[in-house]
C-alpha cells in the first residue's frame, strides 16, 4: 500500500515537472530568439554602443548594477509603488465595477467621466498630480490608481453583467440579501473576467509607477533610466533598467496568472 502511494506521488510529481517544462520551453526559446535577433541587429546596423549596446554588454551592466548596489534601492522603490498602487486601484475599480453593473443610473452618470479620464494621457496629468500631491509616494499611488482603474472596472462590470441569470434567480429563491448575492454569486461567477482585467491592470501599474517617477522622484527605475540617459550617459545601464522593468512586469503577470488558475482552474 505504501509503495503504491509512493509510486503515485512520484508519477504525479513527474507529470507536474513535465507540465512546467512544457509551459516554460516556449518562453525560453522566444527569449533566445530575441537575444539572437538583437545581436544581429547590433552587428548589421553597426550602431556604436552608446546608441544600441549589445545584449552581452547590457547583461554585464545588469549584473554589475546589482553587485554595486545601484539597482536594488531603485527596484525596491518602484516595487512598493507598483504593488500599493495596483492594490489601491484594483480595490477601487472592483467596487466601482460592481456599482456600474448593478445600477444603470450609475453607469449613465459615471461612464462619460470614466471614458474621459481614460482618454486623457496619464503622462499629461502626471505633472499636475505631482504638483497637487507632492513627489513622494502619494502621487505615485494616484497615478497607478488612475491607470489601473479603467481596465479592472470595465472587466468587473462586464463580468457581473455576464452572470447566468439562473444563478441570480436561485439566489432570490433562497432570499439572499443584496450583499450575499454580490459576494456569493456574482463576484465568484465573474471572477474569470475580473482576474483577466487585473492581469492587464498589474502590468499597467508598472507604467504608472514609471510615469510618476518621471514627474518627480529621487528613487526608482524611472529615475535610474533618466539619470543613466542624462548625466551619466550610461546607455547599457539604461537598457539594464529597462530589462529590470520588463522582468518585474512579466513576473507580476505570471503571479496573477497563477492566482487566476488557482481560483478559477484551467480554462
C-alpha positions as MATLAB code, in Angstrom:
seq = 'XXXXXXXXXXXXXXXXXXXXXXXXXXXXXXXXXXXXXXXXXXXXXXXXXXXXXXXXXXXXXXXXXXXXXXXXXXXXXXXXXXXXXXXXXXXXXXXXXXXXXXXXXXXXXXXXXXXXXXXXXXXXXXXXXXXXXXXXXXXXXXXXXXXXXXXXXXXXXXXXXXXXXXXXXXXXXXXXXXXXXXXXXXXXXXXXXXXXXXXXXXXXXXXXXXXXXXXXXXXXXXXXXXXXXXXXXXXXXXXXXXXXXXXXXXXXXXXXXXXXXXXXXXX';
ca = [
       0.000    0.000    0.000;
       2.776    2.400    0.967;
       4.703    1.562   -2.190;
       1.607    2.222   -4.304;
       1.050    5.616   -2.680;
       4.742    6.482   -3.094;
       4.618    5.441   -6.758;
       1.506    7.517   -7.351;
       3.131   10.568   -5.724;
       6.281   10.145   -7.813;
       4.240    9.830  -11.011;
       2.258   12.940  -10.115;
       5.451   14.910   -9.458;
       6.892   13.787  -12.777;
       3.703   14.850  -14.546;
       3.883   18.245  -12.836;
       7.528   18.673  -13.875;
       6.657   17.779  -17.463;
       3.795   20.278  -17.371;
       6.094   23.027  -16.064;
       8.731   22.244  -18.686;
       6.107   22.230  -21.423;
       4.964   25.672  -20.289;
       8.475   27.101  -19.900;
      10.257   25.945  -23.023;
       8.367   28.273  -25.426;
       9.299   31.254  -23.206;
      12.938   30.218  -23.092;
      13.007   29.617  -26.857;
      11.445   33.009  -27.588;
      13.953   34.687  -25.244;
      16.866   33.017  -27.048;
      15.471   34.094  -30.422;
      15.023   37.658  -29.158;
      18.637   37.862  -27.923;
      19.951   36.442  -31.214;
      17.914   38.916  -33.276;
      19.066   41.767  -31.008;
      22.716   40.787  -31.518;
      22.187   40.503  -35.279;
      20.648   43.980  -35.405;
      23.635   45.385  -33.499;
      26.055   43.595  -35.820;
      24.327   44.501  -39.099;
      23.463   48.096  -38.229;
      26.911   48.918  -36.905;
      25.456   51.242  -34.269;
      28.006   52.239  -31.602;
      27.369   51.028  -28.021;
      26.202   54.472  -26.870;
      23.270   54.184  -29.318;
      22.456   50.470  -29.244;
      24.514   48.282  -26.894;
      24.609   44.551  -27.465;
      22.903   42.024  -25.198;
      26.222   40.907  -23.675;
      27.198   44.420  -22.551;
      23.687   45.032  -21.202;
      23.785   41.735  -19.306;
      27.176   42.569  -17.830;
      25.964   46.033  -16.788;
      22.809   44.499  -15.313;
      24.855   42.150  -13.103;
      27.278   44.928  -12.128;
      24.401   47.230  -11.173;
      23.086   44.585   -8.784;
      26.524   43.868   -7.348;
      27.483   47.510   -6.731;
      24.152   48.373   -5.089;
      22.841   50.612   -7.864;
      19.809   48.541   -8.785;
      18.186   47.374   -5.544;
      17.209   50.778   -3.983;
      15.532   51.793   -7.233;
      13.854   48.392   -7.752;
      12.505   48.361   -4.195;
      11.083   51.894   -4.551;
       9.372   51.034   -7.838;
       8.028   47.726   -6.486;
       6.419   49.448   -3.492;
       4.744   51.964   -5.806;
       3.574   49.249   -8.201;
       2.170   46.874   -5.582;
       0.462   49.516   -3.438;
      -0.826   51.381   -6.494;
      -2.217   48.217   -8.025;
      -3.857   47.141   -4.748;
      -5.484   50.554   -4.320;
      -6.528   50.918   -7.966;
      -7.891   47.378   -8.244;
      -9.852   47.706   -4.989;
     -11.490   50.977   -6.034;
     -12.154   49.599   -9.521;
     -13.746   46.433   -8.139;
     -16.222   48.434   -6.064;
     -16.929   50.826   -8.937;
     -17.363   47.974  -11.438;
     -19.929   46.270   -9.203;
     -21.815   49.560   -8.767;
     -21.783   50.215  -12.521;
     -23.002   46.694  -13.249;
     -25.859   46.795  -10.767;
     -27.074   50.357  -11.394;
     -27.917   51.660  -14.862;
     -28.206   55.164  -13.369;
     -24.641   54.968  -12.014;
     -23.437   53.801  -15.425;
     -25.150   56.699  -17.224;
     -23.828   59.255  -14.744;
     -20.253   57.992  -14.369;
     -19.372   56.384  -17.702;
     -18.675   59.663  -19.595;
     -16.270   60.787  -16.865;
     -14.545   57.401  -16.731;
     -14.068   57.347  -20.501;
     -12.814   60.936  -20.491;
     -10.350   60.151  -17.717;
      -9.116   57.099  -19.636;
      -8.755   59.096  -22.859;
      -6.614   61.732  -21.121;
      -2.954   60.626  -21.179;
      -1.638   59.992  -17.681;
       1.704   61.399  -18.822;
      -0.021   64.764  -19.313;
      -1.678   64.579  -15.887;
       1.437   63.446  -14.020;
       2.987   66.939  -13.548;
      -0.317   68.242  -12.159;
      -0.679   65.258   -9.830;
       2.906   65.735   -8.630;
       2.120   69.428   -8.017;
      -1.043   68.618   -6.035;
       0.169   65.576   -4.081;
       3.929   66.171   -3.991;
       6.681   63.990   -5.401;
       6.532   61.318   -2.700;
       4.573   58.060   -2.609;
       1.000   59.533   -2.651;
       1.371   60.981   -6.159;
       2.645   57.633   -7.481;
      -0.333   55.858   -5.902;
      -2.761   58.313   -7.510;
      -1.188   57.805  -10.945;
      -1.165   53.999  -10.590;
      -4.784   54.069   -9.416;
      -5.828   56.113  -12.440;
      -4.089   53.858  -14.914;
      -5.208   50.580  -13.276;
      -8.791   51.666  -12.601;
     -10.363   51.575  -16.066;
      -9.478   48.040  -17.276;
     -10.337   46.447  -13.920;
     -13.589   48.407  -13.549;
     -14.739   47.547  -17.081;
     -13.782   43.875  -16.685;
     -15.690   43.739  -13.388;
     -18.752   45.393  -14.883;
     -18.793   43.072  -17.899;
     -18.196   40.026  -15.713;
     -21.008   40.880  -13.282;
     -23.439   41.516  -16.124;
     -22.499   38.195  -17.739;
     -23.511   36.139  -14.707;
     -26.001   33.413  -15.587;
     -29.497   34.746  -14.761;
     -30.410   31.331  -13.380;
     -27.833   31.794  -10.615;
     -29.414   35.118   -9.683;
     -32.847   33.536   -9.732;
     -31.607   30.807   -7.420;
     -30.180   33.430   -5.029;
     -33.530   35.231   -4.975;
     -35.354   31.976   -4.335;
     -33.184   31.449   -1.249;
     -33.983   35.040   -0.162;
     -30.337   36.063   -0.318;
     -29.619   39.653    0.599;
     -28.019   42.027   -1.888;
     -24.653   41.657   -0.146;
     -24.901   37.858   -0.171;
     -25.820   37.874   -3.857;
     -22.788   40.013   -4.664;
     -20.249   38.112   -2.568;
     -21.509   34.552   -3.016;
     -22.960   34.557   -6.522;
     -21.982   37.474   -8.742;
     -18.318   38.002   -7.826;
     -17.409   34.267   -7.838;
     -19.181   33.792  -11.180;
     -17.495   36.886  -12.643;
     -14.059   36.001  -11.253;
     -12.500   34.938  -14.608;
     -13.353   38.317  -16.161;
     -12.279   40.252  -13.059;
      -8.922   38.486  -12.840;
      -8.413   38.984  -16.580;
      -8.801   42.724  -16.024;
      -6.387   42.545  -13.103;
      -3.800   40.825  -15.294;
      -3.931   43.864  -17.570;
      -4.001   46.238  -14.605;
      -0.937   44.815  -12.869;
       1.235   45.422  -15.935;
      -0.205   48.914  -16.381;
       0.667   49.701  -12.761;
       4.345   49.353  -13.702;
       3.838   52.023  -16.369;
       2.022   54.220  -13.841;
       4.896   53.983  -11.365;
       7.461   54.963  -14.015;
       5.333   57.900  -15.211;
       5.040   59.062  -11.601;
       8.801   58.822  -11.117;
       9.427   60.825  -14.268;
       7.153   63.552  -12.920;
       9.274   63.813   -9.798;
      11.119   61.377   -7.534;
      14.540   60.731   -6.069;
      14.492   56.929   -6.372;
      13.023   54.348   -8.693;
      13.745   52.679  -12.008;
      12.233   55.654  -13.854;
      14.734   57.911  -12.104;
      17.560   55.482  -12.890;
      16.611   55.494  -16.588;
      16.685   59.295  -16.680;
      20.000   59.507  -14.807;
      21.630   56.816  -16.971;
      20.460   58.532  -20.153;
      21.259   62.072  -18.988;
      24.011   62.938  -16.552;
      25.792   59.563  -16.604;
      25.246   58.837  -20.319;
      25.464   55.163  -19.387;
      23.281   53.620  -22.104;
      23.953   49.995  -21.039;
      22.688   50.939  -17.565;
      19.571   52.461  -19.120;
      18.939   49.219  -21.022;
      19.611   47.254  -17.819;
      16.947   49.297  -16.018;
      14.538   48.660  -18.892;
      15.336   44.947  -18.664;
      14.583   45.026  -14.942;
      11.250   46.727  -15.632;
      10.382   44.021  -18.160;
      11.269   41.320  -15.626;
       9.037   42.935  -12.990;
       6.139   43.180  -15.445;
       6.473   39.565  -16.587;
       6.781   38.220  -13.029;
       3.729   40.164  -11.817;
       1.727   38.985  -14.829;
       2.693   35.361  -14.180;
       1.801   35.713  -10.499;
      -1.653   36.993  -11.456;
      -1.980   34.128  -13.948;
      -1.137   31.596  -11.237;
      -3.648   33.205   -8.880;
      -6.265   33.048  -11.611;
      -5.593   29.379  -12.296;
      -5.664   28.583   -8.592;
      -9.000   30.365   -8.081;
     -10.902   29.509  -11.266;
      -8.978   26.496  -12.573;
      -7.520   25.749  -16.001;
      -9.627   27.106  -18.829;
];
